[in-house]
């Protein structure tokens, strides 16, 4: 690459990268809060992210699977009671 292209890329990309990164104070505050024994959100802090609907769907699927497993266990117990 030519030097002027590198300089231009550095002038444009570095501020963008800096704007996207979290400040060090936030990380320190989170670490101090964790050490103080504070409780983290149940969703891991992802409630307002694009992943939130996916996480809700995943939890719903777990809940459905739990119900299906309970019903299957009841049916197995009924079948075992009728055959013995």
PALOFI-812219 format. One record per residue: x, y, z of N, C-alpha, C, O in turn; residue number from 1. Coordinates in steps of 0.2 Angstrom, whole numbers, always signed. Example, Ala and Ser with C-alpha at 12.3 -4.5 7.8 and 13.67 -1.06 7.14 Angstrom:
% residues 2
((+66, -28, +39), (+62, -22, +39), (+66, -16, +39), (+71, -17, +42), 1)
((+64, -11, +35), (+68, -5, +36), (+64, +0, +39), (+67, +6, +40), 2)
//
This chain:
% residues 84
((+4, -6, +0), (+0, +0, +0), (+4, +6, +0), (+10, +6, +2), 1)
((+2, +11, -3), (+5, +18, -3), (+5, +21, +4), (+0, +20, +7), 2)
((+10, +25, +6), (+10, +28, +12), (+4, +33, +14), (+1, +33, +19), 3)
((+1, +36, +8), (-4, +41, +10), (-11, +37, +11), (-15, +40, +14), 4)
((-11, +31, +8), (-17, +27, +9), (-17, +25, +16), (-22, +24, +19), 5)
((-11, +23, +18), (-11, +20, +25), (-12, +26, +30), (-16, +25, +35), 6)
((-10, +32, +29), (-11, +37, +33), (-19, +39, +33), (-22, +40, +39), 7)
((-22, +39, +27), (-29, +40, +27), (-33, +35, +31), (-38, +36, +34), 8)
((-31, +28, +30), (-35, +23, +33), (-34, +24, +41), (-39, +22, +44), 9)
((-28, +25, +43), (-27, +26, +50), (-31, +32, +53), (-34, +31, +58), 10)
((-32, +37, +49), (-36, +43, +51), (-43, +41, +52), (-47, +44, +56), 11)
((-45, +37, +47), (-52, +35, +47), (-54, +29, +52), (-59, +30, +55), 12)
((-50, +24, +51), (-51, +18, +55), (-50, +19, +63), (-54, +16, +67), 13)
((-45, +22, +65), (-43, +22, +72), (-49, +25, +76), (-50, +23, +81), 14)
((-51, +31, +74), (-57, +34, +78), (-63, +30, +78), (-66, +29, +83), 15)
((-64, +26, +72), (-70, +22, +72), (-69, +16, +77), (-74, +14, +81), 16)
((-63, +13, +77), (-62, +8, +82), (-62, +10, +89), (-64, +6, +93), 17)
((-59, +16, +90), (-60, +19, +97), (-67, +20, +99), (-68, +19, +105), 18)
((-71, +22, +95), (-78, +23, +97), (-82, +17, +98), (-86, +17, +102), 19)
((-80, +11, +95), (-83, +5, +96), (-81, +1, +102), (-84, -3, +105), 20)
((-75, +3, +105), (-72, -1, +111), (-75, +2, +117), (-77, +8, +117), 21)
((-76, -2, +122), (-78, +1, +129), (-72, +4, +132), (-67, +2, +132), 22)
((-74, +9, +136), (-69, +12, +140), (-67, +8, +146), (-71, +4, +148), 23)
((-61, +9, +148), (-58, +5, +153), (-61, +5, +160), (-62, +1, +164), 24)
((-64, +11, +161), (-68, +12, +167), (-74, +8, +168), (-75, +5, +174), 25)
((-77, +6, +163), (-83, +2, +163), (-81, -5, +165), (-84, -8, +169), 26)
((-75, -8, +162), (-73, -14, +164), (-71, -14, +171), (-72, -19, +175), 27)
((-68, -9, +174), (-65, -9, +181), (-72, -9, +185), (-72, -12, +190), 28)
((-77, -5, +183), (-83, -5, +188), (-86, -11, +188), (-88, -13, +193), 29)
((-87, -15, +182), (-90, -21, +182), (-86, -26, +186), (-89, -30, +190), 30)
((-79, -26, +186), (-75, -30, +190), (-76, -29, +197), (-77, -34, +201), 31)
((-76, -23, +199), (-77, -21, +206), (-84, -23, +209), (-85, -25, +214), 32)
((-89, -22, +205), (-96, -24, +207), (-96, -32, +207), (-100, -34, +212), 33)
((-93, -35, +203), (-93, -43, +204), (-89, -45, +210), (-92, -50, +213), 34)
((-84, -42, +212), (-80, -43, +218), (-84, -42, +224), (-84, -45, +229), 35)
((-89, -37, +223), (-92, -34, +229), (-98, -39, +231), (-102, -38, +236), 36)
((-99, -44, +226), (-105, -49, +227), (-111, -47, +224), (-117, -50, +226), 37)
((-111, -42, +220), (-118, -40, +216), (-120, -46, +212), (-116, -50, +210), 38)
((-126, -46, +211), (-130, -51, +207), (-130, -49, +200), (-132, -44, +198), 39)
((-128, -53, +195), (-128, -52, +188), (-135, -53, +186), (-139, -57, +189), 40)
((-138, -50, +181), (-144, -51, +178), (-145, -59, +176), (-140, -62, +174), 41)
((-151, -61, +176), (-152, -68, +175), (-151, -70, +167), (-149, -75, +166), 42)
((-152, -65, +163), (-150, -66, +156), (-143, -65, +154), (-142, -65, +148), 43)
((-139, -63, +159), (-132, -62, +157), (-131, -55, +154), (-126, -53, +151), 44)
((-136, -51, +155), (-135, -44, +152), (-137, -43, +145), (-135, -38, +142), 45)
((-140, -48, +142), (-142, -48, +135), (-149, -47, +134), (-151, -48, +128), 46)
((-153, -44, +138), (-160, -42, +137), (-161, -38, +132), (-166, -38, +128), 47)
((-157, -33, +131), (-158, -28, +126), (-153, -28, +120), (-151, -23, +117), 48)
((-152, -34, +118), (-147, -36, +112), (-151, -39, +107), (-156, -42, +108), 49)
((-148, -40, +101), (-151, -43, +96), (-152, -51, +97), (-156, -54, +94), 50)
((-148, -53, +102), (-149, -60, +104), (-155, -62, +109), (-157, -68, +110), 51)
((-158, -57, +111), (-163, -58, +116), (-169, -62, +113), (-171, -67, +117), 52)
((-172, -61, +107), (-177, -65, +105), (-175, -73, +104), (-179, -77, +105), 53)
((-169, -74, +102), (-166, -80, +101), (-165, -84, +108), (-167, -90, +109), 54)
((-163, -80, +113), (-163, -83, +120), (-169, -85, +123), (-170, -90, +126), 55)
((-175, -80, +121), (-181, -82, +124), (-184, -88, +120), (-187, -93, +123), 56)
((-183, -89, +114), (-185, -95, +110), (-181, -101, +113), (-184, -107, +113), 57)
((-175, -100, +114), (-171, -106, +117), (-174, -108, +124), (-175, -114, +125), 58)
((-176, -103, +128), (-179, -105, +135), (-185, -108, +134), (-187, -113, +137), 59)
((-189, -106, +129), (-196, -109, +128), (-195, -116, +125), (-199, -120, +128), 60)
((-190, -117, +121), (-189, -124, +119), (-187, -129, +125), (-189, -134, +125), 61)
((-183, -126, +129), (-181, -130, +135), (-187, -132, +140), (-188, -137, +142), 62)
((-191, -127, +140), (-198, -128, +144), (-202, -133, +141), (-205, -137, +145), 63)
((-203, -132, +135), (-207, -137, +131), (-204, -144, +132), (-208, -149, +133), 64)
((-197, -145, +131), (-194, -151, +132), (-195, -154, +139), (-196, -160, +140), 65)
((-195, -150, +144), (-196, -152, +151), (-203, -155, +152), (-204, -160, +155), 66)
((-208, -152, +149), (-215, -154, +149), (-216, -161, +146), (-219, -165, +148), 67)
((-213, -161, +140), (-213, -167, +136), (-210, -173, +140), (-213, -179, +140), 68)
((-204, -172, +143), (-201, -177, +147), (-205, -179, +153), (-205, -185, +154), 69)
((-208, -175, +156), (-213, -176, +162), (-219, -181, +159), (-220, -186, +162), 70)
((-222, -179, +154), (-227, -183, +151), (-225, -190, +149), (-229, -194, +150), 71)
((-219, -190, +146), (-217, -197, +144), (-216, -201, +150), (-217, -207, +150), 72)
((-213, -198, +155), (-212, -202, +161), (-218, -204, +164), (-219, -210, +166), 73)
((-223, -200, +164), (-230, -202, +167), (-233, -208, +162), (-236, -213, +165), 74)
((-232, -207, +156), (-235, -213, +151), (-231, -219, +152), (-234, -225, +153), 75)
((-224, -219, +153), (-221, -225, +155), (-223, -228, +161), (-224, -234, +162), 76)
((-224, -224, +166), (-227, -227, +173), (-234, -230, +172), (-235, -235, +175), 77)
((-238, -227, +168), (-245, -230, +167), (-244, -236, +163), (-248, -241, +165), 78)
((-240, -237, +158), (-239, -243, +154), (-236, -248, +158), (-238, -254, +158), 79)
((-231, -246, +163), (-228, -251, +167), (-233, -254, +172), (-233, -260, +174), 80)
((-238, -250, +174), (-243, -252, +179), (-248, -256, +176), (-251, -261, +179), 81)
((-250, -255, +170), (-255, -259, +166), (-252, -266, +164), (-255, -271, +164), 82)
((-245, -266, +163), (-242, -273, +161), (-240, -277, +166), (-239, -283, +165), 83)
((-240, -275, +172), (-238, -279, +178), (-243, -281, +182), (-242, -284, +187), 84)
//
